[in-house]
Amino acid sequence: MQVKCALCEKICQLDDQSVIAKRLKNRPIHTYLCDSCNKRISERTRARWATGNFALHLPLNGNKKTSRS
C-alpha cells in the first residue's frame, strides 16, 4: 500500500497487513506521518513537555464533540 506523509508529502510503501495500513483503510480520515516526521514531532513535543510550559487541553466532560441543540 502506498501512502503519502501529511507533512513532507513523501510517498512511502506500507505492508498491507500492518496495523497502520489497516487503520488507514478502515478510517481514511487518519493521517500518515513518515518515520522522520514522526520522530521530529515527538522529539519537539517531549522537549516542550520537559520545560513545564506544555498544557494538554482536554474536554471537560470527556466527549470529543459538544452538541449544540
CHARMM internal coordinates of N, CA and C (Angstrom, degrees):
IC EDIT
DIST 1 N 1 CA 1.4390
DIST 1 CA 1 C 1.5243
ANGL 1 N 1 CA 1 C 108.18
DIST 1 C 2 N 1.3193
ANGL 1 CA 1 C 2 N 116.32
DIHE 1 N 1 CA 1 C 2 N 131.39
DIST 2 N 2 CA 1.4499
ANGL 1 C 2 N 2 CA 120.86
DIHE 1 CA 1 C 2 N 2 CA 177.12
DIST 2 CA 2 C 1.5218
ANGL 2 N 2 CA 2 C 109.57
DIHE 1 C 2 N 2 CA 2 C -96.79
DIST 2 C 3 N 1.3294
ANGL 2 CA 2 C 3 N 115.58
DIHE 2 N 2 CA 2 C 3 N 134.11
DIST 3 N 3 CA 1.4597
ANGL 2 C 3 N 3 CA 121.65
DIHE 2 CA 2 C 3 N 3 CA 178.86
DIST 3 CA 3 C 1.5237
ANGL 3 N 3 CA 3 C 108.83
DIHE 2 C 3 N 3 CA 3 C -132.69
DIST 3 C 4 N 1.3305
ANGL 3 CA 3 C 4 N 115.25
DIHE 3 N 3 CA 3 C 4 N 155.02
DIST 4 N 4 CA 1.4550
ANGL 3 C 4 N 4 CA 120.89
DIHE 3 CA 3 C 4 N 4 CA 179.70
DIST 4 CA 4 C 1.5218
ANGL 4 N 4 CA 4 C 109.05
DIHE 3 C 4 N 4 CA 4 C -114.63
DIST 4 C 5 N 1.3231
ANGL 4 CA 4 C 5 N 116.00
DIHE 4 N 4 CA 4 C 5 N 133.45
DIST 5 N 5 CA 1.4588
ANGL 4 C 5 N 5 CA 121.44
DIHE 4 CA 4 C 5 N 5 CA 178.15
DIST 5 CA 5 C 1.5267
ANGL 5 N 5 CA 5 C 108.75
DIHE 4 C 5 N 5 CA 5 C -65.91
DIST 5 C 6 N 1.3248
ANGL 5 CA 5 C 6 N 116.60
DIHE 5 N 5 CA 5 C 6 N 137.28
DIST 6 N 6 CA 1.4617
ANGL 5 C 6 N 6 CA 121.30
DIHE 5 CA 5 C 6 N 6 CA -177.52
DIST 6 CA 6 C 1.5251
ANGL 6 N 6 CA 6 C 112.09
DIHE 5 C 6 N 6 CA 6 C -71.42
DIST 6 C 7 N 1.3240
ANGL 6 CA 6 C 7 N 118.47
DIHE 6 N 6 CA 6 C 7 N -23.23
DIST 7 N 7 CA 1.4621
ANGL 6 C 7 N 7 CA 120.74
DIHE 6 CA 6 C 7 N 7 CA -177.35
DIST 7 CA 7 C 1.5215
ANGL 7 N 7 CA 7 C 113.18
DIHE 6 C 7 N 7 CA 7 C -97.20
DIST 7 C 8 N 1.3135
ANGL 7 CA 7 C 8 N 117.54
DIHE 7 N 7 CA 7 C 8 N -54.17
DIST 8 N 8 CA 1.4662
ANGL 7 C 8 N 8 CA 120.13
DIHE 7 CA 7 C 8 N 8 CA -174.75
DIST 8 CA 8 C 1.5261
ANGL 8 N 8 CA 8 C 112.91
DIHE 7 C 8 N 8 CA 8 C -98.01
DIST 8 C 9 N 1.3140
ANGL 8 CA 8 C 9 N 117.67
DIHE 8 N 8 CA 8 C 9 N -6.88
DIST 9 N 9 CA 1.4669
ANGL 8 C 9 N 9 CA 124.95
DIHE 8 CA 8 C 9 N 9 CA 178.36
DIST 9 CA 9 C 1.5247
ANGL 9 N 9 CA 9 C 113.27
DIHE 8 C 9 N 9 CA 9 C 60.58
DIST 9 C 10 N 1.3380
ANGL 9 CA 9 C 10 N 116.28
DIHE 9 N 9 CA 9 C 10 N 27.11
DIST 10 N 10 CA 1.4577
ANGL 9 C 10 N 10 CA 121.22
DIHE 9 CA 9 C 10 N 10 CA 174.86
DIST 10 CA 10 C 1.5232
ANGL 10 N 10 CA 10 C 108.04
DIHE 9 C 10 N 10 CA 10 C -79.51
DIST 10 C 11 N 1.3190
ANGL 10 CA 10 C 11 N 117.86
DIHE 10 N 10 CA 10 C 11 N 137.07
DIST 11 N 11 CA 1.4585
ANGL 10 C 11 N 11 CA 122.23
DIHE 10 CA 10 C 11 N 11 CA 179.86
DIST 11 CA 11 C 1.5270
ANGL 11 N 11 CA 11 C 108.68
DIHE 10 C 11 N 11 CA 11 C -90.47
DIST 11 C 12 N 1.3284
ANGL 11 CA 11 C 12 N 115.24
DIHE 11 N 11 CA 11 C 12 N 126.83
DIST 12 N 12 CA 1.4620
ANGL 11 C 12 N 12 CA 122.08
DIHE 11 CA 11 C 12 N 12 CA -178.32
DIST 12 CA 12 C 1.5244
ANGL 12 N 12 CA 12 C 109.46
DIHE 11 C 12 N 12 CA 12 C -120.25
DIST 12 C 13 N 1.3062
ANGL 12 CA 12 C 13 N 115.52
DIHE 12 N 12 CA 12 C 13 N 158.95
DIST 13 N 13 CA 1.4508
ANGL 12 C 13 N 13 CA 122.47
DIHE 12 CA 12 C 13 N 13 CA 178.43
DIST 13 CA 13 C 1.5226
ANGL 13 N 13 CA 13 C 108.91
DIHE 12 C 13 N 13 CA 13 C -107.25
DIST 13 C 14 N 1.3453
ANGL 13 CA 13 C 14 N 117.29
DIHE 13 N 13 CA 13 C 14 N 125.80
DIST 14 N 14 CA 1.4597
ANGL 13 C 14 N 14 CA 122.55
DIHE 13 CA 13 C 14 N 14 CA 177.32
DIST 14 CA 14 C 1.5187
ANGL 14 N 14 CA 14 C 109.75
DIHE 13 C 14 N 14 CA 14 C -114.65
DIST 14 C 15 N 1.3269
ANGL 14 CA 14 C 15 N 115.34
DIHE 14 N 14 CA 14 C 15 N 148.19
DIST 15 N 15 CA 1.4526
ANGL 14 C 15 N 15 CA 120.74
DIHE 14 CA 14 C 15 N 15 CA 173.30
DIST 15 CA 15 C 1.5271
ANGL 15 N 15 CA 15 C 108.59
DIHE 14 C 15 N 15 CA 15 C -68.98
DIST 15 C 16 N 1.3298
ANGL 15 CA 15 C 16 N 117.57
DIHE 15 N 15 CA 15 C 16 N 134.86
DIST 16 N 16 CA 1.4640
ANGL 15 C 16 N 16 CA 121.40
DIHE 15 CA 15 C 16 N 16 CA -177.21
DIST 16 CA 16 C 1.5201
ANGL 16 N 16 CA 16 C 112.81
DIHE 15 C 16 N 16 CA 16 C -62.59
DIST 16 C 17 N 1.3293
ANGL 16 CA 16 C 17 N 118.18
DIHE 16 N 16 CA 16 C 17 N -24.95
DIST 17 N 17 CA 1.4573
ANGL 16 C 17 N 17 CA 121.63
DIHE 16 CA 16 C 17 N 17 CA -177.76
DIST 17 CA 17 C 1.5286
ANGL 17 N 17 CA 17 C 113.36
DIHE 16 C 17 N 17 CA 17 C -94.30
DIST 17 C 18 N 1.3310
ANGL 17 CA 17 C 18 N 117.83
DIHE 17 N 17 CA 17 C 18 N 1.90
DIST 18 N 18 CA 1.4661
ANGL 17 C 18 N 18 CA 119.69
DIHE 17 CA 17 C 18 N 18 CA -179.07
DIST 18 CA 18 C 1.5259
ANGL 18 N 18 CA 18 C 110.73
DIHE 17 C 18 N 18 CA 18 C -74.15
DIST 18 C 19 N 1.3182
ANGL 18 CA 18 C 19 N 115.48
DIHE 18 N 18 CA 18 C 19 N 158.72
DIST 19 N 19 CA 1.4637
ANGL 18 C 19 N 19 CA 121.30
DIHE 18 CA 18 C 19 N 19 CA -178.65
DIST 19 CA 19 C 1.5263
ANGL 19 N 19 CA 19 C 110.55
DIHE 18 C 19 N 19 CA 19 C -63.79
DIST 19 C 20 N 1.3210
ANGL 19 CA 19 C 20 N 116.92
DIHE 19 N 19 CA 19 C 20 N -40.23
DIST 20 N 20 CA 1.4675
ANGL 19 C 20 N 20 CA 120.43
DIHE 19 CA 19 C 20 N 20 CA -178.86
DIST 20 CA 20 C 1.5231
ANGL 20 N 20 CA 20 C 110.61
DIHE 19 C 20 N 20 CA 20 C -64.73
DIST 20 C 21 N 1.3332
ANGL 20 CA 20 C 21 N 117.30
DIHE 20 N 20 CA 20 C 21 N -42.51
DIST 21 N 21 CA 1.4621
ANGL 20 C 21 N 21 CA 120.42
DIHE 20 CA 20 C 21 N 21 CA 179.50
DIST 21 CA 21 C 1.5215
ANGL 21 N 21 CA 21 C 111.22
DIHE 20 C 21 N 21 CA 21 C -64.25
DIST 21 C 22 N 1.3214
ANGL 21 CA 21 C 22 N 117.03
DIHE 21 N 21 CA 21 C 22 N -41.60
DIST 22 N 22 CA 1.4684
ANGL 21 C 22 N 22 CA 120.00
DIHE 21 CA 21 C 22 N 22 CA 178.72
DIST 22 CA 22 C 1.5212
ANGL 22 N 22 CA 22 C 110.82
DIHE 21 C 22 N 22 CA 22 C -64.70
DIST 22 C 23 N 1.3207
ANGL 22 CA 22 C 23 N 117.53
DIHE 22 N 22 CA 22 C 23 N -39.69
DIST 23 N 23 CA 1.4608
ANGL 22 C 23 N 23 CA 121.56
DIHE 22 CA 22 C 23 N 23 CA 179.12
DIST 23 CA 23 C 1.5314
ANGL 23 N 23 CA 23 C 110.44
DIHE 22 C 23 N 23 CA 23 C -63.58
DIST 23 C 24 N 1.3349
ANGL 23 CA 23 C 24 N 116.72
DIHE 23 N 23 CA 23 C 24 N -41.75
DIST 24 N 24 CA 1.4619
ANGL 23 C 24 N 24 CA 120.03
DIHE 23 CA 23 C 24 N 24 CA -179.99
DIST 24 CA 24 C 1.5240
ANGL 24 N 24 CA 24 C 111.93
DIHE 23 C 24 N 24 CA 24 C -68.91
DIST 24 C 25 N 1.3280
ANGL 24 CA 24 C 25 N 117.29
DIHE 24 N 24 CA 24 C 25 N -34.08
DIST 25 N 25 CA 1.4675
ANGL 24 C 25 N 25 CA 120.38
DIHE 24 CA 24 C 25 N 25 CA 178.63
DIST 25 CA 25 C 1.5198
ANGL 25 N 25 CA 25 C 111.42
DIHE 24 C 25 N 25 CA 25 C -70.03
DIST 25 C 26 N 1.3241
ANGL 25 CA 25 C 26 N 117.07
DIHE 25 N 25 CA 25 C 26 N -42.82
DIST 26 N 26 CA 1.4594
ANGL 25 C 26 N 26 CA 120.83
DIHE 25 CA 25 C 26 N 26 CA -176.10
DIST 26 CA 26 C 1.5172
ANGL 26 N 26 CA 26 C 112.75
DIHE 25 C 26 N 26 CA 26 C -77.54
DIST 26 C 27 N 1.3109
ANGL 26 CA 26 C 27 N 117.33
DIHE 26 N 26 CA 26 C 27 N -32.32
DIST 27 N 27 CA 1.4690
ANGL 26 C 27 N 27 CA 121.40
DIHE 26 CA 26 C 27 N 27 CA -179.49
DIST 27 CA 27 C 1.5235
ANGL 27 N 27 CA 27 C 108.39
DIHE 26 C 27 N 27 CA 27 C -131.75
DIST 27 C 28 N 1.3169
ANGL 27 CA 27 C 28 N 117.92
DIHE 27 N 27 CA 27 C 28 N 86.86
DIST 28 N 28 CA 1.4646
ANGL 27 C 28 N 28 CA 120.64
DIHE 27 CA 27 C 28 N 28 CA -174.94
DIST 28 CA 28 C 1.5281
ANGL 28 N 28 CA 28 C 114.36
DIHE 27 C 28 N 28 CA 28 C -64.88
DIST 28 C 29 N 1.3255
ANGL 28 CA 28 C 29 N 118.31
DIHE 28 N 28 CA 28 C 29 N -12.23
DIST 29 N 29 CA 1.4612
ANGL 28 C 29 N 29 CA 120.38
DIHE 28 CA 28 C 29 N 29 CA 179.19
DIST 29 CA 29 C 1.5256
ANGL 29 N 29 CA 29 C 111.20
DIHE 28 C 29 N 29 CA 29 C -70.96
DIST 29 C 30 N 1.3360
ANGL 29 CA 29 C 30 N 117.76
DIHE 29 N 29 CA 29 C 30 N -21.51
DIST 30 N 30 CA 1.4578
ANGL 29 C 30 N 30 CA 121.38
DIHE 29 CA 29 C 30 N 30 CA 178.16
DIST 30 CA 30 C 1.5248
ANGL 30 N 30 CA 30 C 109.09
DIHE 29 C 30 N 30 CA 30 C -66.42
DIST 30 C 31 N 1.3081
ANGL 30 CA 30 C 31 N 116.52
DIHE 30 N 30 CA 30 C 31 N 142.72
DIST 31 N 31 CA 1.4562
ANGL 30 C 31 N 31 CA 120.62
DIHE 30 CA 30 C 31 N 31 CA 179.97
DIST 31 CA 31 C 1.5203
ANGL 31 N 31 CA 31 C 109.81
DIHE 30 C 31 N 31 CA 31 C -104.68
DIST 31 C 32 N 1.3104
ANGL 31 CA 31 C 32 N 115.78
DIHE 31 N 31 CA 31 C 32 N 154.50
DIST 32 N 32 CA 1.4548
ANGL 31 C 32 N 32 CA 122.16
DIHE 31 CA 31 C 32 N 32 CA -179.51
DIST 32 CA 32 C 1.5189
ANGL 32 N 32 CA 32 C 108.89
DIHE 31 C 32 N 32 CA 32 C -107.57
DIST 32 C 33 N 1.3244
ANGL 32 CA 32 C 33 N 116.83
DIHE 32 N 32 CA 32 C 33 N 136.55
DIST 33 N 33 CA 1.4550
ANGL 32 C 33 N 33 CA 123.02
DIHE 32 CA 32 C 33 N 33 CA 172.63
DIST 33 CA 33 C 1.5218
ANGL 33 N 33 CA 33 C 108.22
DIHE 32 C 33 N 33 CA 33 C -119.10
DIST 33 C 34 N 1.3319
ANGL 33 CA 33 C 34 N 116.21
DIHE 33 N 33 CA 33 C 34 N 132.52
DIST 34 N 34 CA 1.4609
ANGL 33 C 34 N 34 CA 119.44
DIHE 33 CA 33 C 34 N 34 CA 177.79
DIST 34 CA 34 C 1.5300
ANGL 34 N 34 CA 34 C 108.73
DIHE 33 C 34 N 34 CA 34 C -67.70
DIST 34 C 35 N 1.3190
ANGL 34 CA 34 C 35 N 116.06
DIHE 34 N 34 CA 34 C 35 N 168.20
DIST 35 N 35 CA 1.4666
ANGL 34 C 35 N 35 CA 120.78
DIHE 34 CA 34 C 35 N 35 CA -175.60
DIST 35 CA 35 C 1.5268
ANGL 35 N 35 CA 35 C 112.23
DIHE 34 C 35 N 35 CA 35 C -61.13
DIST 35 C 36 N 1.3400
ANGL 35 CA 35 C 36 N 117.23
DIHE 35 N 35 CA 35 C 36 N -40.84
DIST 36 N 36 CA 1.4662
ANGL 35 C 36 N 36 CA 119.18
DIHE 35 CA 35 C 36 N 36 CA -177.95
DIST 36 CA 36 C 1.5257
ANGL 36 N 36 CA 36 C 111.53
DIHE 35 C 36 N 36 CA 36 C -67.93
DIST 36 C 37 N 1.3307
ANGL 36 CA 36 C 37 N 118.36
DIHE 36 N 36 CA 36 C 37 N -40.74
DIST 37 N 37 CA 1.4697
ANGL 36 C 37 N 37 CA 121.01
DIHE 36 CA 36 C 37 N 37 CA 178.04
DIST 37 CA 37 C 1.5208
ANGL 37 N 37 CA 37 C 110.86
DIHE 36 C 37 N 37 CA 37 C -68.33
DIST 37 C 38 N 1.3198
ANGL 37 CA 37 C 38 N 117.03
DIHE 37 N 37 CA 37 C 38 N -40.90
DIST 38 N 38 CA 1.4595
ANGL 37 C 38 N 38 CA 120.86
DIHE 37 CA 37 C 38 N 38 CA 179.03
DIST 38 CA 38 C 1.5302
ANGL 38 N 38 CA 38 C 110.74
DIHE 37 C 38 N 38 CA 38 C -62.75
DIST 38 C 39 N 1.3207
ANGL 38 CA 38 C 39 N 116.74
DIHE 38 N 38 CA 38 C 39 N -42.20
DIST 39 N 39 CA 1.4629
ANGL 38 C 39 N 39 CA 121.18
DIHE 38 CA 38 C 39 N 39 CA 179.15
DIST 39 CA 39 C 1.5238
ANGL 39 N 39 CA 39 C 110.61
DIHE 38 C 39 N 39 CA 39 C -65.45
DIST 39 C 40 N 1.3315
ANGL 39 CA 39 C 40 N 116.87
DIHE 39 N 39 CA 39 C 40 N -43.17
DIST 40 N 40 CA 1.4635
ANGL 39 C 40 N 40 CA 121.37
DIHE 39 CA 39 C 40 N 40 CA -179.35
DIST 40 CA 40 C 1.5283
ANGL 40 N 40 CA 40 C 111.10
DIHE 39 C 40 N 40 CA 40 C -62.59
DIST 40 C 41 N 1.3231
ANGL 40 CA 40 C 41 N 117.30
DIHE 40 N 40 CA 40 C 41 N -44.91
DIST 41 N 41 CA 1.4602
ANGL 40 C 41 N 41 CA 121.27
DIHE 40 CA 40 C 41 N 41 CA -179.46
DIST 41 CA 41 C 1.5247
ANGL 41 N 41 CA 41 C 110.94
DIHE 40 C 41 N 41 CA 41 C -67.10
DIST 41 C 42 N 1.3299
ANGL 41 CA 41 C 42 N 117.30
DIHE 41 N 41 CA 41 C 42 N -42.25
DIST 42 N 42 CA 1.4669
ANGL 41 C 42 N 42 CA 119.40
DIHE 41 CA 41 C 42 N 42 CA -178.95
DIST 42 CA 42 C 1.5244
ANGL 42 N 42 CA 42 C 111.45
DIHE 41 C 42 N 42 CA 42 C -66.52
DIST 42 C 43 N 1.3421
ANGL 42 CA 42 C 43 N 118.14
DIHE 42 N 42 CA 42 C 43 N -36.94
DIST 43 N 43 CA 1.4655
ANGL 42 C 43 N 43 CA 120.45
DIHE 42 CA 42 C 43 N 43 CA 177.61
DIST 43 CA 43 C 1.5234
ANGL 43 N 43 CA 43 C 110.96
DIHE 42 C 43 N 43 CA 43 C -64.32
DIST 43 C 44 N 1.3221
ANGL 43 CA 43 C 44 N 116.83
DIHE 43 N 43 CA 43 C 44 N -44.31
DIST 44 N 44 CA 1.4657
ANGL 43 C 44 N 44 CA 120.03
DIHE 43 CA 43 C 44 N 44 CA -179.37
DIST 44 CA 44 C 1.5249
ANGL 44 N 44 CA 44 C 111.21
DIHE 43 C 44 N 44 CA 44 C -67.97
DIST 44 C 45 N 1.3229
ANGL 44 CA 44 C 45 N 117.17
DIHE 44 N 44 CA 44 C 45 N -36.47
DIST 45 N 45 CA 1.4629
ANGL 44 C 45 N 45 CA 120.12
DIHE 44 CA 44 C 45 N 45 CA 178.51
DIST 45 CA 45 C 1.5199
ANGL 45 N 45 CA 45 C 110.30
DIHE 44 C 45 N 45 CA 45 C -66.01
DIST 45 C 46 N 1.3290
ANGL 45 CA 45 C 46 N 117.03
DIHE 45 N 45 CA 45 C 46 N -43.43
DIST 46 N 46 CA 1.4675
ANGL 45 C 46 N 46 CA 119.98
DIHE 45 CA 45 C 46 N 46 CA 177.87
DIST 46 CA 46 C 1.5245
ANGL 46 N 46 CA 46 C 111.33
DIHE 45 C 46 N 46 CA 46 C -63.01
DIST 46 C 47 N 1.3336
ANGL 46 CA 46 C 47 N 117.14
DIHE 46 N 46 CA 46 C 47 N -37.23
DIST 47 N 47 CA 1.4600
ANGL 46 C 47 N 47 CA 120.33
DIHE 46 CA 46 C 47 N 47 CA 178.69
DIST 47 CA 47 C 1.5275
ANGL 47 N 47 CA 47 C 110.60
DIHE 46 C 47 N 47 CA 47 C -66.13
DIST 47 C 48 N 1.3386
ANGL 47 CA 47 C 48 N 117.75
DIHE 47 N 47 CA 47 C 48 N -41.71
DIST 48 N 48 CA 1.4648
ANGL 47 C 48 N 48 CA 120.52
DIHE 47 CA 47 C 48 N 48 CA 177.36
DIST 48 CA 48 C 1.5207
ANGL 48 N 48 CA 48 C 110.68
DIHE 47 C 48 N 48 CA 48 C -66.49
DIST 48 C 49 N 1.3145
ANGL 48 CA 48 C 49 N 116.89
DIHE 48 N 48 CA 48 C 49 N -38.43
DIST 49 N 49 CA 1.4608
ANGL 48 C 49 N 49 CA 121.57
DIHE 48 CA 48 C 49 N 49 CA 179.87
DIST 49 CA 49 C 1.5327
ANGL 49 N 49 CA 49 C 110.50
DIHE 48 C 49 N 49 CA 49 C -64.17
DIST 49 C 50 N 1.3190
ANGL 49 CA 49 C 50 N 116.53
DIHE 49 N 49 CA 49 C 50 N -37.13
DIST 50 N 50 CA 1.4635
ANGL 49 C 50 N 50 CA 121.23
DIHE 49 CA 49 C 50 N 50 CA -178.73
DIST 50 CA 50 C 1.5252
ANGL 50 N 50 CA 50 C 112.22
DIHE 49 C 50 N 50 CA 50 C -68.97
DIST 50 C 51 N 1.3285
ANGL 50 CA 50 C 51 N 118.56
DIHE 50 N 50 CA 50 C 51 N -23.60
DIST 51 N 51 CA 1.4609
ANGL 50 C 51 N 51 CA 120.83
DIHE 50 CA 50 C 51 N 51 CA 179.82
DIST 51 CA 51 C 1.5163
ANGL 51 N 51 CA 51 C 112.09
DIHE 50 C 51 N 51 CA 51 C -71.41
DIST 51 C 52 N 1.3198
ANGL 51 CA 51 C 52 N 117.42
DIHE 51 N 51 CA 51 C 52 N -22.97
DIST 52 N 52 CA 1.4565
ANGL 51 C 52 N 52 CA 120.88
DIHE 51 CA 51 C 52 N 52 CA -178.15
DIST 52 CA 52 C 1.5161
ANGL 52 N 52 CA 52 C 113.17
DIHE 51 C 52 N 52 CA 52 C 90.74
DIST 52 C 53 N 1.3271
ANGL 52 CA 52 C 53 N 118.01
DIHE 52 N 52 CA 52 C 53 N -5.34
DIST 53 N 53 CA 1.4620
ANGL 52 C 53 N 53 CA 121.86
DIHE 52 CA 52 C 53 N 53 CA 179.63
DIST 53 CA 53 C 1.5203
ANGL 53 N 53 CA 53 C 112.55
DIHE 52 C 53 N 53 CA 53 C -95.38
DIST 53 C 54 N 1.3004
ANGL 53 CA 53 C 54 N 117.47
DIHE 53 N 53 CA 53 C 54 N 5.41
DIST 54 N 54 CA 1.4584
ANGL 53 C 54 N 54 CA 122.26
DIHE 53 CA 53 C 54 N 54 CA -177.91
DIST 54 CA 54 C 1.5197
ANGL 54 N 54 CA 54 C 109.22
DIHE 53 C 54 N 54 CA 54 C -82.90
DIST 54 C 55 N 1.3156
ANGL 54 CA 54 C 55 N 116.83
DIHE 54 N 54 CA 54 C 55 N 124.45
DIST 55 N 55 CA 1.4659
ANGL 54 C 55 N 55 CA 121.20
DIHE 54 CA 54 C 55 N 55 CA 179.43
DIST 55 CA 55 C 1.5220
ANGL 55 N 55 CA 55 C 108.58
DIHE 54 C 55 N 55 CA 55 C -118.46
DIST 55 C 56 N 1.3001
ANGL 55 CA 55 C 56 N 116.07
DIHE 55 N 55 CA 55 C 56 N 125.01
DIST 56 N 56 CA 1.4568
ANGL 55 C 56 N 56 CA 121.68
DIHE 55 CA 55 C 56 N 56 CA 178.01
DIST 56 CA 56 C 1.5213
ANGL 56 N 56 CA 56 C 107.69
DIHE 55 C 56 N 56 CA 56 C -96.51
DIST 56 C 57 N 1.3238
ANGL 56 CA 56 C 57 N 116.87
DIHE 56 N 56 CA 56 C 57 N 113.48
DIST 57 N 57 CA 1.4588
ANGL 56 C 57 N 57 CA 122.20
DIHE 56 CA 56 C 57 N 57 CA -175.79
DIST 57 CA 57 C 1.5224
ANGL 57 N 57 CA 57 C 109.73
DIHE 56 C 57 N 57 CA 57 C -93.59
DIST 57 C 58 N 1.3214
ANGL 57 CA 57 C 58 N 116.09
DIHE 57 N 57 CA 57 C 58 N 106.92
DIST 58 N 58 CA 1.4545
ANGL 57 C 58 N 58 CA 122.23
DIHE 57 CA 57 C 58 N 58 CA 178.36
DIST 58 CA 58 C 1.5222
ANGL 58 N 58 CA 58 C 109.39
DIHE 57 C 58 N 58 CA 58 C -109.40
DIST 58 C 59 N 1.3276
ANGL 58 CA 58 C 59 N 117.87
DIHE 58 N 58 CA 58 C 59 N 152.74
DIST 59 N 59 CA 1.4670
ANGL 58 C 59 N 59 CA 119.80
DIHE 58 CA 58 C 59 N 59 CA 176.21
DIST 59 CA 59 C 1.5267
ANGL 59 N 59 CA 59 C 110.83
DIHE 58 C 59 N 59 CA 59 C -63.43
DIST 59 C 60 N 1.3125
ANGL 59 CA 59 C 60 N 116.44
DIHE 59 N 59 CA 59 C 60 N 146.12
DIST 60 N 60 CA 1.4634
ANGL 59 C 60 N 60 CA 120.67
DIHE 59 CA 59 C 60 N 60 CA -177.38
DIST 60 CA 60 C 1.5148
ANGL 60 N 60 CA 60 C 112.70
DIHE 59 C 60 N 60 CA 60 C -69.88
DIST 60 C 61 N 1.3410
ANGL 60 CA 60 C 61 N 117.06
DIHE 60 N 60 CA 60 C 61 N -38.03
DIST 61 N 61 CA 1.4592
ANGL 60 C 61 N 61 CA 120.06
DIHE 60 CA 60 C 61 N 61 CA -175.30
DIST 61 CA 61 C 1.5242
ANGL 61 N 61 CA 61 C 113.08
DIHE 60 C 61 N 61 CA 61 C -90.26
DIST 61 C 62 N 1.3106
ANGL 61 CA 61 C 62 N 118.85
DIHE 61 N 61 CA 61 C 62 N 0.09
DIST 62 N 62 CA 1.4543
ANGL 61 C 62 N 62 CA 121.31
DIHE 61 CA 61 C 62 N 62 CA 178.23
DIST 62 CA 62 C 1.5160
ANGL 62 N 62 CA 62 C 114.23
DIHE 61 C 62 N 62 CA 62 C 88.02
DIST 62 C 63 N 1.3332
ANGL 62 CA 62 C 63 N 118.25
DIHE 62 N 62 CA 62 C 63 N -10.73
DIST 63 N 63 CA 1.4626
ANGL 62 C 63 N 63 CA 121.38
DIHE 62 CA 62 C 63 N 63 CA 177.91
DIST 63 CA 63 C 1.5181
ANGL 63 N 63 CA 63 C 109.39
DIHE 62 C 63 N 63 CA 63 C -88.95
DIST 63 C 64 N 1.3145
ANGL 63 CA 63 C 64 N 115.26
DIHE 63 N 63 CA 63 C 64 N 147.49
DIST 64 N 64 CA 1.4527
ANGL 63 C 64 N 64 CA 119.16
DIHE 63 CA 63 C 64 N 64 CA 179.15
DIST 64 CA 64 C 1.5233
ANGL 64 N 64 CA 64 C 111.39
DIHE 63 C 64 N 64 CA 64 C -75.55
DIST 64 C 65 N 1.3172
ANGL 64 CA 64 C 65 N 117.16
DIHE 64 N 64 CA 64 C 65 N -37.25
DIST 65 N 65 CA 1.4574
ANGL 64 C 65 N 65 CA 121.02
DIHE 64 CA 64 C 65 N 65 CA -177.65
DIST 65 CA 65 C 1.5179
ANGL 65 N 65 CA 65 C 109.07
DIHE 64 C 65 N 65 CA 65 C -120.91
DIST 65 C 66 N 1.2967
ANGL 65 CA 65 C 66 N 114.98
DIHE 65 N 65 CA 65 C 66 N 146.43
DIST 66 N 66 CA 1.4584
ANGL 65 C 66 N 66 CA 119.36
DIHE 65 CA 65 C 66 N 66 CA 175.01
DIST 66 CA 66 C 1.5143
ANGL 66 N 66 CA 66 C 108.25
DIHE 65 C 66 N 66 CA 66 C -105.96
DIST 66 C 67 N 1.3105
ANGL 66 CA 66 C 67 N 116.20
DIHE 66 N 66 CA 66 C 67 N 141.56
DIST 67 N 67 CA 1.4622
ANGL 66 C 67 N 67 CA 119.82
DIHE 66 CA 66 C 67 N 67 CA -179.79
DIST 67 CA 67 C 1.5168
ANGL 67 N 67 CA 67 C 109.26
DIHE 66 C 67 N 67 CA 67 C -92.93
DIST 67 C 68 N 1.3049
ANGL 67 CA 67 C 68 N 114.94
DIHE 67 N 67 CA 67 C 68 N 138.18
DIST 68 N 68 CA 1.4645
ANGL 67 C 68 N 68 CA 120.84
DIHE 67 CA 67 C 68 N 68 CA 177.84
DIST 68 CA 68 C 1.5131
ANGL 68 N 68 CA 68 C 108.05
DIHE 67 C 68 N 68 CA 68 C -107.53
DIST 68 C 69 N 1.3116
ANGL 68 CA 68 C 69 N 116.55
DIHE 68 N 68 CA 68 C 69 N 103.65
DIST 69 N 69 CA 1.4620
ANGL 68 C 69 N 69 CA 120.88
DIHE 68 CA 68 C 69 N 69 CA -178.04
DIST 69 CA 69 C 1.4958
ANGL 69 N 69 CA 69 C 110.96
DIHE 68 C 69 N 69 CA 69 C -103.86
END
COOR INIT
IC SEED 1 N 1 CA 1 C
IC BUILD
